[in-house]
Amino acid sequence: MTCQRCGAELVDGHVFCDSCGAEVQVVPDFNLFEEEVLPSIVINEQDKGQPDKDSDESGKDILIHLITNPSHVMFFIILVAACIGAYIYSGSYTRAIRQGERAEAGGDIEQAITFYMDAVDKQRTVEGYIHIGDGYRELAEYEKAEDAYFEALKLTGESVSEQARVYSILLDMYSEEKDTDAIGALYDFIDDDMVIEELNADHVRPPVFSKEEGDYDDDIKIRIKSKDSYDIYYTLDGTDPSAGNGILYSKPIRAKGGTTEIKACCVNKDGKWGYMADKTYNITYKIPEMPSASPSSGTFHAPVNITLTATSGDIYYTWNGSVPTKSSSRYSGPIPIPEGNNVLSAIVIDEHEMASPILRCNYVYLP
């Protein structure tokens, strides 16, 4: 027996074609209508006293006789309608969906996706694309799943409940992936407060951070906000905030030198914990710029004062050639050049104890 769709040879006992996946349709090699239905009707007609037909009367003549006999018109209409219905169903959206569900139940996810795609080719529906998204999600192909779910969103129209349903599926998928950025971005994408309100019944959106995570060269303050005015709990030790674990947010968090990881989530008025936001800040202090001196060097025969300047931090200096430290003289105003041949060493030390390169200037003062 061959497949009615692709013509491939069918394997005995298989209910789907191994080549194209179409359901096997067992088609009898005889005309059911002519071989069984018509003779039974003819016999009934003969029993009613109708004259016998010649043995070579064709099926066509019998058919004409039947459709011109009022007692069989309804039967004929029902039979034709049934045949048309069966034909339409064999290539319908509904049949493709059912084939996909059977394949999915049997564990053949890729084949199921093929059937679901065939279904949406026939009729684009929210349900069809959700089926496709669920299939790709089962295969951990999250980008394809996301594309399918967004196709479903396009078909939801203005239905708040349908939009909320698809958004809820997306949120669950992002949560499985622990993709907190995607969760936050999806909430930002939703511009209907009614949809947000419906989602909040089962989902609590993550808090919003005032600073993007990443690398900084100085201390920063991070503010955390709940768009729904819920309480926010956070941790700084790498653990997840939860009931009994976490600090209630009340003021900005200061990230200093090194790495600071902040995990935070909101808790609604019913005590439901929401999606977590996780941000990491790397603070690497930059080295201060070297100070400058005016005059920068020279030989002098009259008293001269040296002015030191810096863009940040405090300036420390020595005249004996040693490296300045915080224990050395702190610059607070112009300093006179000592008599003789001298080398001035100056350095900047900022609030983070970071030291600049050393400035060295040679001054000769001969009165």
N, C-alpha and C positions, 0 to 999 in steps of 0.2 A: 504494500500500500504506500502511496506517496502523499506528501503534505500538500494540502490544497492551496497554501499560500506560496511556498517557494519551490515545490516540486521535488524536494529531497525525499529519499527513501526513508520510511518510518521504521523504527525498531519496535518489534512486537512487545506489547506490555507497557510502552511509554505513553504517558498521557500528554506530553508536550513534544513538539518537534525539536530534535537535538540541534538542528541547523538554525532555525529562526525563532524558536520558542513559542510558536503558535500552538494553541490547543488542538489536539487531534480530534477531528470530526469523523465519526464512522458513518460513511454514506453507503447505503445499500445499493447493490448493482442492479436493482429493478425498480420500476416505477410503482411506488406504493399505491398511488391513486388508481392506476390502471389495473394493477395486479390484485389488489385486495378490496379497495373501497368500491370501485365501480362494479365488480361482479356481485358484491353483496347487495348493492342497490338494485342491480338488474334482477337478481333473484326475487327481491322483495316486490319489484314491479310485476314479475311473472306470477307471483303468488296472488297479486291483486287482480289477476285476470288479463294482464296486458299481453298482447301477442308476442310470441317468441321472435327474436331477431335471428337473422341468418348467422351461421357460425362464423362467417368471415366479416361480420360487422366490425368496423374499426373503432378504436377508442375515441377518435374524433367524433364519430356519429353518436356514440353514447354520451359524450360530453355535451354535444348540442342538444341531445334529448333532455339531459338533466337540467341544463340552465334555462330551457324553455318550459320546464315543468315547475310550476309555482311551489310545489311541495318540497323541492330540493334547492331553491334559490338561496334560502338562508344558510343551509349547510354549505353550499358552494362559497358564499361570501365569507363565512367563518373560516373555512379551509384556506382560502386565498389570503385572508388577513393574517392567519397564523403563519403561513409561509413567508409573507412579507416581513412580519415581525421578527421571525427567526433570522431572516437574511440581514435585516438592519442591525439586530443585536450582535451578529457575528462580527461586524466591523465597527462596533460602537465604542464610545467613551466608557460606558458602564462596564462592558466586557473587558476592556483593557485594564481598568481599575481592578476588577475581580481577579484577572490573571496575575496582576502585580501582587495583590494581597496573598494569593495562593503561593506564589514564588517566594514571597517574603516569609510566609509561615513555614515554608520548607527550608529556609536558611539561605536561599540563593538571592542575596541582596542585589547583586549586579543585574541579574535577570529581571528582578522586580523593578529596578529603576528604568530599565529598557521599556517595560510595559507601561509604567507611569508616564514616561516621556511620550510614548505612543498615544496615551490618553489625552495629554494636554495638547498634542498636535491636532487632535480632533475637536477638543473643547478646552479652552483655557479656564481653569477654575482655581479657587483658593485651595480647595482640598487636594487637587492634583499636584500642585507645586509643593504643598506641605508634605505629601507622600514622597516626592522626589528629595526634598530637603532632609526628611527623616532617614531616607536611604543613605544619602551621602554622609550624614552625621554618624550613622551606624558604621560606615567604613572609615570614619575619622578623616574624611575629606571635607574639612570645615569651610573652606572658601567656596566650594561648589554648593555646599548646604546653605551657606549664607546667601549666595546668589539666588537659589531657589526660593528661599523664604522671602527675599525682597521682591521677587516676582509675584509671590502670593500677596504681599502687601499692596502692590499696585492694583490688585483686583478686589480689594476690600471696600473700595469706594468710600462712602462717608459713614460706614458702620463702625461705631466706636467699639462695640464688643468684638467684632472680627479683627479690627486693628489691634486691640489689646491682646487678643488670643495669639496673633502672629508675633507681636513684640515679646510676649511672655515666652514663647518658644525660643526666640533669639536670645533672650536674657538667660534662659536655662543653659543654652549651648555655650554662651560666653562664660558662664559660671563654671561649667564643666572644664573649660580650657583654662580657668583661672585668669582670664583676660580682663582685668579690672578696667583697663583703658577703654576697651571696646564697650563695656557696660556703660561707662560714663558717657562715651561718645554717642551711644544709642539713645540715652535719655536726652542728650542735647539735640539729637535729631528730631525727637518727637515735639511737635509744636502745638499739640492739642491738649489743653488742660484736662478735658474730660477723659481722654485716654490715660493720662498720667494718674488721674484719680482712680480709674478702674484698675490700673496696674498696681497701685499702692495697696490694694486690698490683699495682694499676695506677694508683692515685691516692694522692698524698701530701697530706694536708690542710694548709691554711695555718696559720701560727702564730696565737696569740691575744695581743692587746694588752691591757695593764692599764688603759689610758685610752681612752675613746671619742674619736674625732677631733672637732674643732670649735674653738670660740673659748674662750680662757682669758685671765685678766687677770694671771696671774703665772706664773713658771717652773714647769714640771712635770717629773716623772720618769716615763718610760714603760718598763715591763717587758714583755718578750716571752717567750712560753712555747710550747713544743711539747708537745701532749698525748700524743705518741708518743715523747717523749724523744729526738727527732732533733736534729742540729745545725741552727742557724739562722744564715742570712746576711742582712745588711741593707745598704741604701745610704741616703745622705742627699742625694745630688746629682741625684735624679730618674731615674737609670738603673736598669734592672732587675738585681737580683742574679742572678748566674749563675756558672758555673765560671770562676774567674779574675777575677771582679768582685764585690766585696762584702766586708763586714767580718763576721768571725765574732762572733756575739753572746756577750758574757760578763758584761756589767753593764748596769744601767739607762741609758737614753739620756735626756739632759737637753734639753728643748726650751726655748729662751730666746726673748726678744723677736723678733717677726717671724713668718715662716712656716717650719715644719719639716715636710718630707715624708719619711716613713719607708716604704720598700718592703722587705718581708722575706719569705723563704720557707724551708721546711725541706728538708733533704736526708737521705734515708733511708740505711740502712747499705749499700745497694747502689749508692749514688751517684745515685739518681734524685731530680731536683728536683721539688718539689711546686708546688701552686697558690700564687700570690703574694698577700700581704695588703698593702694600700696605704692608709696613714692620713696625713692632713694636719692639723697643729695650728697654729692662728693665735694667737700670744701678743701681746696688746695691753695694755701696762701701764696701770693706772688712776692718775690723778693723786692724790697724797696729800692728805689733808684738811689744811686750814689749822690751824695751832696755836692754842691758846687761852691767854689771859693772866689772871692774878689778882693784884691787882686789874686790871680792864680799862682804867681811865683814872681821872682825878680830880686834885684839887688837894690838896696835902699840906703840912703845916707841921712834920712830924717825919719822920725817916728811915723809908722803906718799901722792902721788897724785893718784886720781881715774880717770880712763879712761872709758867713756861711749860710747857705739856704738849702732847704729840702722840700719836696712836694708833700711828704707825710712823715710822721714819726718825729723822734727826738734825735738831735745830733750830739755825738760824744767825740772828744778829740784828745790827742796827746802830742807832746813835742819831743819825746825821747825815742821815737822810732818804733815804739811798741804798738800792738794792735789794740785799738780802743774797745772798751767794753762798757757795760752800764756802771761800772765802778770808776770809769775815767771821768774827766771833767765834762760836765754837760754844758753845751753851748746855750747861752742865753742872750748874747749880744756881741757886737764887734770886739775882737781880741787883738791886743798889740803884738807886733812881731818882736820876739826877744833879740837881744844883741847877739851877733855872731852868725854862723852858718847853721840853719836849723831846718828840719823837715817836719811839716805839720801832717799828722795822720787823722783823718776824720771818717766817721761812719754814721749811718742812720739805723736806729733800732725802732721798729714800729710796735704797735700795741699787741701784736701776736708774737713778739720776741724774735721776729725775722730781721736779720741784719743785712745791710746793703754791702756792695763791694766797697773796699777801702779807698778813700781819696788821699793821695800823697802829694804835697806841694813843698817845693824847696824855696826858702826865703833867706836872703843874706842881708843882714842889717849891720852897716859899718858907720857909726856916727861920725 
